[in-house]
Structures are given as structure tokens and as C-alpha cells.
Amino acid sequence: MQVGILMGSDSDWAKINGVAKSLDEFGVSYEVNVMSAHRTPDLVKKYAEEASGRGICVIICAAGGAAHLAGVVASHTILPVIGIPVPTELSGGLDSLLSTVQMPGDIPVATVGVGTGGARNAGLLAVQILALSDSILQQKLLGFRKKLVEKITEKNVNLKKLLK
């Protein structure tokens, strides 16, 4: 496995499964686990400390509300950690976003946006990190970006035709 995906609750999966879809697009292997920074702190610590030895290169953590999972994981590993703030009923996920992004100095957590775009971007960011040392992934990313340009160019042409 190259990427570890952790979430604070199994109910988070429906909100963040786009991260797995992003990784699947590039053929990046991953594992998914439910762990809580507050309810299973020893398990989280053990996972973070042992991840590198098991081949994990990037850890993605999704949590809502207090959203401490990414920060706790980052405090126990030198691997890159990406936080996905999970949307909540309280404020649409603003609470999760602020909790994830407000890490103290010296323990960084990369934070993506709240919602489905954020989950997708977490996967893509993990792919970009892995591509730094994987020329095949680099080529896949270049192809992906080229297709994005083609897709938007086509949408622009179609819109112009519609507006005539």
C-alpha cells in the first residue's frame, strides 16, 4: 500500500470516498481504516508510527467537528499527512476546516477543502507527492492535466455554439 486513508467514523466514507476514486484513476494502492483521535488514540499512534515501515508514503486523514485526526497522526510520523475536513451539520464543515488547517507550527498538515472536491483533491495531492519519485505516475499526471485542458476547451466551444 502506498497511501493510508484514515477516517474518524465509518459514516465519513460516504462523504470522502472520492479520495479512493482519485487514487484508483492512477493505479495507486491504498488501505482504508476507521480510527479516532479521541476514542482510539493508542491505535492512531501505532498506525502512524508503523505506516512507513509497511510501505505507506502518504497518509490522508478525514475527520469532522473537532477534526484532530490529521494533527494527531502528523505528530507521530514524518510522512506527509493530508487532512480532509468532513462536512458537518453545525456549519457545513467550517468547524472541521478550521480544526484541520490550524495546526501549530512545526507539525504540518496539508489541508484540502470541505466537500467532495476536497476529497478528490486529497487523492490527487497524494498522487502528486508519490509522482516526485515515480516517473510512471508523472506521465499519468501529465496526461490527466492534458485531458483537463481538452475537456475545458471543448466545454468552451460548446458554450459559444449555444450562445450564438
C-alpha angles and dihedrals in degrees: 000000000000101000131040117208115197128181131185094227136016088236088068092069094079089055099045107029089112086081089066092046090054092051092046090055089062098038093247114156121229145166128219126214138170113228132153125217088211105032100037105024095150091052091049091050093049092048093050094046094048100038097091092050089055093053099263110146101176131025121207117196125192122192139150135215109007086013097192097148098095093047094048091049091048090053090060102044142041091217117111110269123203119196123211112197106217117221115252135192092240098071108344090269100310088122090053092046094051092045092051099042098044098077117155118250118280098031105073126197119183107223127203128196128283117263137025094320090055093052091049091048091050089059093045092048090052089051090051091051092049091046090064087080101024119073093191091058089046090057092047090052092050089051091048092052091047090053090051090056091048092048094051092043089054091048090051092051091048092049092050090052090050093050095052 
